[in-house]
Amino acid sequence: MLGILRKPALTNIFLILYLSIFGGAIGLFAKLSFVAFSPLATIFFRILISSLFFILILTWQKKFKSVFKIIFTNWKQVLILSFFGVGAAMIIGFVGLRYTSAINYGLIYNLSSIFILIFSLFFLGEKLKKLDIFLILVAFVGADIIVTNGKFYFNVLEAHVLGDLLVLISAMGWALYSVLGAKFSRQNKEFDSLSINLGVFLFSLIVLTPIMFLSPSNGINFSTLNLKVILGILGLSVLSTAVLFFLWLKFVDKEGGIWATLVSLSENLTGVLLPIIFLGEKLTTSIVVGGILMILAISGKELFSLYHKKRSN
């Protein structure tokens, strides 16, 4: 079995690790940014920096004009994806984050994995195998152990419930962004991950820029702006948005919604561990047990996929 772990497999493993780590880091980076930036300002600079990152790469590759033409041709799809990817997933999610913790944000937001699975059955025409159902259940139980601290129930009367509900809505938006982005890309190969993300970010900037600068304070508290905040907004913009969004849509397009479900569930683990490491929150037995279950589910999916590919060849 170990002999099948060659270069393509290792590349896939590193990709999964990146998506899991920096997908789970969004809540941490955002919390660091909120020290000086409002949710709207955080989203605005997140999109602005990500757009500049993409534009620099395309300019260096001398592809900006051709990509911009593709974006303009597919403007209807860009509008739809902007509504779900920025309007729901970012704006509603970050408003919710103001009223809940970084850990809660990471855990609830990554329940988008369940929505991705459901939407992929409808929009991508995927079919579940018995092994897929089993592995998803294992990963979901692991996520549930972490989310509920091993109690397997929620108390809706607890604090943060408003923020948690808003984050849940944003999770649905992210799921639709992921699945529809993959669907549009499959329908038109030129409208790839880079074109989709840059188009969504540029359109969102057009909408958010006047709102941002018409705000009396611009949503920035310069008295609390420091190096940690700057690193937070840069990490959020580059590592957990530009690079993450680009790799994520390519991953969903290539591997499908079932794999995306497993990877999204794994982000619950990093979404908890990173605030523990950097914000001093506590590591619990539930986090350890839930994390092991999610790792086993993802490892099982990867190994069985590689095994079947080897047999088919």
N, C-alpha and C positions, 0 to 999 in steps of 0.2 A: 504493500500500500504506500509506503514512504517513497518508493522509487518513482512514483508519479508526480512528486513535488518538484517539477522542473521550473524553468524560468517563467513561462506563462502563469503557472500556479502561484509562484512567489510574487509575481507582479500583482495578481489578483488579491493575494493576502495583504500586501502592503496597501493596496487601494482600499480594501475593507477597513484596515486599521486606521487609515487617514480619515475616512468618512465617519467612522465610529468616534474617534478622538475629537476631531474638530467640529463634528455635528453636536456632540455632547458639550462642547466648550462654548456654544453660543450664549447660554444663560450666564456663564461666568464672565465672558467678555462684556456682555451687555450690562451686567451689574456694576462692573468696574467703570464703564462709560457713564452710567447714570449718576455718578458722583458729580459730574459737571454738565452732562448733557440731558435734556429732556428726551422722552421716547421718540418724538418727532425729529428732533435734531440728531439723535443717534442714527435713526433710519436714513435721514438725508445724507449725512456724511458717510454712512456705510455704503449707500448706493453710489455716491459721488466718487469715493475712493476706488470702489470696485470697477466703476465705469472707466476711470482713468487708467486703471491697471490693464483692463482689456484693450483699451484704445492704444496704449503704449506697445503692447504685444503685437497688435494688428498693424500698427504703423511700422514697426520694426520688420514685420514680415511682408509689408507692402500689400496688405489684403483689406485695409479698412474700407476702401470704396466698394469693393465687391461684396463685402459682408453687409455694409449699410444698404446696398441695393436689395439684398436678400431680405433684410429686416423690413424695408419699405414695401416690398412685394407681399410679405406675410403680415401686414399690419393688423389684420383682424385677429389672428392668432396671438399676436403680441399684446393686444388689448385684453383678451381673455386671460392670458397667463399673468399679466400685470395685476389684474383684479385679484387673482388667487395668490400669486407669489409675493406681492408687496402689500396689497390692500388687506388681505386676510392674514396671510402667514406672518408678515412683519409688523404692520401697524397694530392690528388687534392683539397680536401676541405680545408686543412690547408694552402696550398699555396694561395688559394683564400682568406682565412681569413686575410692574410698579407695585402691585398689590399682593404679590406672592414671593416666595423665595427662589433662589437660583436653582436649587435642587428640585422643587416642585415644578418649575418651568421646564427643566430638562426632562423630567419623568413624564409629565402630562403631554408636552409637545411631541414626544417620541411615541405616543400612542397613535400618531399619524400612521404608524406601520400597519395598524389594523385597517385604517381607511384606505391605505395604498393597496392592500390585499383585495379589499372589496371592489374598489374602483378599477383595478387591473383586470378583474374578472369580466367587467362590463365593457371597458374601453379598449383593452389590449387583447381580449379574447383568450386569456390564459386559463389553463385547467390545472386543478390541484391533484397531485398524486397522494397516495396514502402516507408516504414518507414525508412529503411536504407538510401535510396536516399535523403529523406527529411532531416534527421539529418546530413548527410554528407554535404548537401548544406548549412545548417545553420552554421555548423562549418567552412566550406570553406569561407562563407561570412564574418564570424568573423575574420578569418585569413587574408582575403583580406583587411578588414578595417584596421587592424593593419599594414600590409605590405605597403599599399599605403597611410596610414594616412588619410583614408576616401575619397581619390580622385578616387579610382577604376581604376587607370591607372599607367603605368610605363613610365618614360622618360629614354630611353636607352642611351641618351647622357649625363646623369648625371654621376658624379664621382662614382667610385667603380664598374663600370659596368663590368670590366674584372674579378675582384674578385667575383662579384655576379654570373657571368656566370660559373666560375669554381666551386663555391659552388653548383650551380644548377646541374652540372654534378655529383658532389659527392653525391647529394641527390638521383639521379638515382641509383648510386652504392649501397647506403645504402638500398634502396628499394629492389633491386635484392638480396642483402645479406640476408635481412629479409625473403623474400618470399621463396628463394631457400633453405635457412637454415631450414625453417619450412617443406618444401617439402622433403628434404633429411632425416630429423628427423622422419617424418611420414613413410617414406619408410623403415627405419631401426631404431627401437626404441632404440637400443644400442648407436647409433650415436646421442646422445642427445645434449642439449644446452651446457653443460660443455665440452664435447668432441669436439664439433664443434669449440667453441671459443678458447680452448686451442690449438687445432690443427692449426687453422688459425694464432694464435699469434706466435707459435713456428716456423712455416714455414716462417712467415714474419721476424722473428728475424734472421733466417739463411740468408735471402736475404739482410736485412738492416744492419747487423753488419759490414760486410766488407766495405760497403759504408760509414757508420758512422765513422769508425776509419781510413779510408783512406782520409777523409776530413781534410784539413790542420788545422782547428780550432776546429774540432769535433762539430761545431755548438753551442758551449756554450760560453757565455760571462761571465766569473767568476766575473768581476768587478761589474756587476749588479745583481748578484745572492744574493737573500735575503730571509727572512722567508716567505714573501708573495708569491714569485715565487715558493718556495718549497711546500707550501700549495696548490698552484694552480696546480702543476704537480701531487701531490698526490691525490688531489680531482678529477682531470681528469682521472688518472689511475685507482683508486680504485672505487670511487663512480660513475663516469660517463663512465667507460669502463668495468672493471671486473664484478662488480655487475650488472650494467645496461645491458650489453650484455647478461649475463646469464639469467636475468629475462625477457629480451625483447624477445629472441628466444622462451623461454618457453611460454610466453604470446601469441605470434603470432601463435605458434603451437597449443595451446589450444583454443584460442578465434577466430583466423582467421584474414584475411586481413581487413575486415570491421571495426572490433574493433581497429585494429592497425592503421587504417586511422584516426579514431577519436582521439586516444591518441596522435598520431604524430601531428595532428593539434593543440592539446592543448599545445604542447611544444612551440608553437609560443608565448603564453602568458608568460610562465616562461622565455623564451628566451629574452623577452623584459624587464620583471620586474626585473630580477636579475642584468643586467647591470645598470638599474635605481638605484637600491639599493646600489650596490657596486662600480659603476663607475660614479655615479652622473649624468646620463642621465635623460631626462625629461619624466614625465608621462603625456600622452595626453588623451583627450577625446576618441580618436579613440582606444587607447589601452584598456580603460575601457569598451567601448561598444563591441569591438571585443572579449574581454575576457569573458564577460557575455554570448555572443552567443555561444562560444565554450564550456563553462561550462554547459550551458543548453542542448547542443547537447549530451555531454557525460553523463550527469545525466539522460537525457531521455532514452538513449540507455541502461544504466544500470538498471533503474527502469522497463522498458518494458521487458528486458531480464529476470529479476527476477520474474516479474509477470507471464510471459508465462511458466517459469520453475515450478512455484508453481501450476499453472493450470494443467500442464501435469502430475504432481505428484498426 
